Amino acid sequence: MLIAEDFLLLAVDDETGKLANVDNLGVRLAGALLADLSDARKTLLRGAPEAGATKEEREKAGDATIIVTDNAPTGHVALDAALQSVLATPDAPARKVVEAISKDAEENLLAALVERGILEKEETKLFRMLPITRWPAPDSSHETALRANLVKVLVEGAEPDERTATLISLLHGSGLIAGVVGKEQRKAAQDRAEEIAGSEWGVATVATQVAIAASVAAVATVGAAVAAAVIIANTKENAEATAAALPAGEGTPVA
């Protein structure tokens, strides 16, 4: 299982089969895939901060360059698509690579999980009109073991290995820690996740830190673009509404 697959499984509600409302989920999955590529020894980093770097230096990790060291296919649709995105964006900063990977990350990861029978795809229509897709889990054995391991680290104080620290850091940055544990354990889990995310430079890989920094930068970029689009759309709607309300001959206000 990829780190990105574990992340996505935890983002799906087990009861409803719906994806959690995660801000720019595709971008965050792309960051996880970037960490997976490094874990698979497919990529190296150039210009990444050194271990022990300050917070300010780590925040600039999204400017690091990702170099492909092995372009042989892995056989995993999502990982191979991510690898091709890195190859197609040579010398681009990591945050730009994350944006490129994010375009198909969610779709490819869901397809891989469905193909292996870990999730199922159910399509229905609300009020016979609005299409709704759910992703129930017929086989939850892996996720059950995954959650148990996370509880040991987040609640019981066990030390995380490199992979678990990476996953916790990604979950923490996406607001998904609360859904991993019981309600009474959430405060302790949040505090522990914040501790791991803050000290991960020495626990997880440099590649993880770059992936997270790149995801944060890409989320900010995508979020700003979405906000701008909403503002433009609202301005246009308001202008059209105002124009329609004006008496004939008074002209149309400029948006």
N, C-alpha and C positions, 0 to 999 in steps of 0.2 A: 504493500500500500504506500502511496505517495503521501508526503506531508500535506499536500494540497487536497488529496482525497479525504484524509482524516479531518481536515479543516472543514470541508464541504459537508461531510456527514454530520458533524456537530452543528452545522448551520441549518440542518433540516429538522423540523419538529417531528418527533417520533409519532405523536398522536395524530396530527393533522396531515403530515406529509408535505407541509408547506415550507418554503425557504424562509429563513429569518430575515427580518428587515435590516440588512446590513448595508451601510453606506458604501456605494461603489464596490459591491461584492466581487465583480470581475477583476478589478484592479488588485484587490487583496489576494484573490486566488492566484493572480499572476505573480505576485510577490512570493507566494508559497512555491509556485512552480520554479521560480528562479532559484530558490533555496534547494529544491529537489534536483535541479540540473547540476548544481555544485556538488550535492551529495552523491550524485551518480558519476562524478568526475568528468563531466562533459564541458565544464567551463572553469575559467580562472578569472581573477580580478586584477585590474590594473588601476592604480591610483586610489585604492581603498585605504581608509585609515588603519593604523596599526592597532593591535590589541592594547588596551589601556588608554585609548584616545579619550579626550574630553567629550562631554555631551555635544558641544558645538561642532567638534570635528566629526562626530558620528552623524550628526544631522546632515552633513554634507556628503555622506556616503552614497547618496543617490546620484552623485556626479561621477562615480567610479565607472570605468569601462569594463564591459564583460567580453572576454575572449573565449571563443570556442576552441577547445583542445581535442575534441573527438566528435565528429559530425555523423558517426554511424547511428542509424535509427535504433531506438530502444524497444520498439514494438508497442509502446503505449501511446495512444492517439494524442493525449493532452501534452505529454512530455515531448513528443516528437514535434508537435506544432509549436511548442514554446521554443524548442531548439531552432526550428526554422525561422522563427521571429528574431532570434538573436543573430542568426546568420544574415538575415535581411536588413539588419540595422547596424552595420559595422561602425565602430568608433562612436556610436551614440551613447550618451550617458545612461546609466541604469534606469533612471526614471522614465526615459523615453522607450526603453526596451520593455519595461513593465506595461506601459500604455499599449504597445504593439501586441504583447502577449494577451492582454486583457480582453481583446475583441472576441476571442473564441474560447477563452479559458473555462467559463462556466459550462457552456454547451458541451465541450469536449470531455470535461471531467464527469459530468452527469451521464454522458453516453457510455463512458468506460465503466462506471459503477452499475449501470443498467445491464450492460453486456455481461458482466460477471455475476449478475443476480443479487447484488447487494442492495440495489434500489430497484423499484419498478416505476414506470411512467404511467400515470393515470390522467387522462384528459376528459374534462367534463365542461358543462356550460352553466353559468349562473343565470337564472331566469331565462334559460334557453337561448341566451344571446352572448353573454360574456364568457370567453374561453378561460378555463382555469386548469392549470397543470399542477398535479401533486406528485410527490416522490416518496411513497411509503417504502418501508424497509422489510422485505420478507425474511431477510437474514440479518439479524442484529447482533450476531455473536462477536464480530470484530469490534463494533462500536461499544458493546457492553464491556469488553476487556479494555478498550481504550479509555473509557470513562473511569473505570476502576483504577487504572494507572494514574490518571490525572488527579483523582481524589487523593491518592497516596501522596502525591507531590504537593497539591494545593491545600489540602486540609491536614494531612497527617505529618507533613514536614519532611517527606523523603526527598533526597537529592535527585534532581532530574538529570537524565543523560542528555547528550547534545541534541538529539532529535526531539525529545520531549520539551526541552527548553525552547527550541525553535517554535514548536506548535503552540506552546503557552504564550509566547511573545506575540505571535500572530493573532491568537484568540483575544489576548488582552487589548491589542490595538484595535480590534473590531467590535469590542463590547459583547463578546460571546461567553465570557467566563461564567457569568451568572447562570447560564443555562446548562453548565456542566455539572453543577453540584446542587444539593438540596437548598431550599430557601434559608434554612437556619445556618447554613455553612457559607453563604455568599460573601459576607463581609471578610471572613478569614481568607477565603479563596481569592478575593479581589486584592487584598493586601499582599498575599504571597505571590500572586501573578505580577503585581507591580514590582515587587522585589526582584523577581527573576528577570523581568523585562529590563530593569535598570542595571542589573549586573551581568546580563547575558554576554557582554563582550568577552568575558572569561569563561562562559559556560557553553554557549553556542558558537557557531562559526562566524568568521568575519563575513562570509557570504550571506548569512542570515541577517546580519546587521545592515548590509547593503540592500538586501531584498526589502527589509522593513522600511528603511529610509527611502528607498525608491518608491515603495507603495504609498507611503505618506505623501511624498512629493506629487505623485501622480493623482492621488485622491484629491489633493488640494487643487491641482490643475483642472481635473475633470469637474470637480465641484464648482469651481469658479466659472467654468464654461456653461454648466447647467444653470447656475444662478443668472448668468448674463442672458441666456436664452429665455428664461422665465421672465426676466425684467423686460426684455424686448417684446415678448409676446403680450405681456400685460399692458405695456405702453401702447402697443398697436390696438389692442382690444379697447382700451380706454379712449383712445383717439377716435376710433370708429364709432364708439357709443356716443361720444360727445358730438361728433359730426352729425350723427343721425338726429340728435336732439336740438341742433341749432336751427333757427328759423332760416328759411330759404334766402340765399343771397348773402349770408354772413360769412361764408367761406368755411374752410376746413382747417382746424388747428394743426400745427406741425407736431408730429410725434417726437 
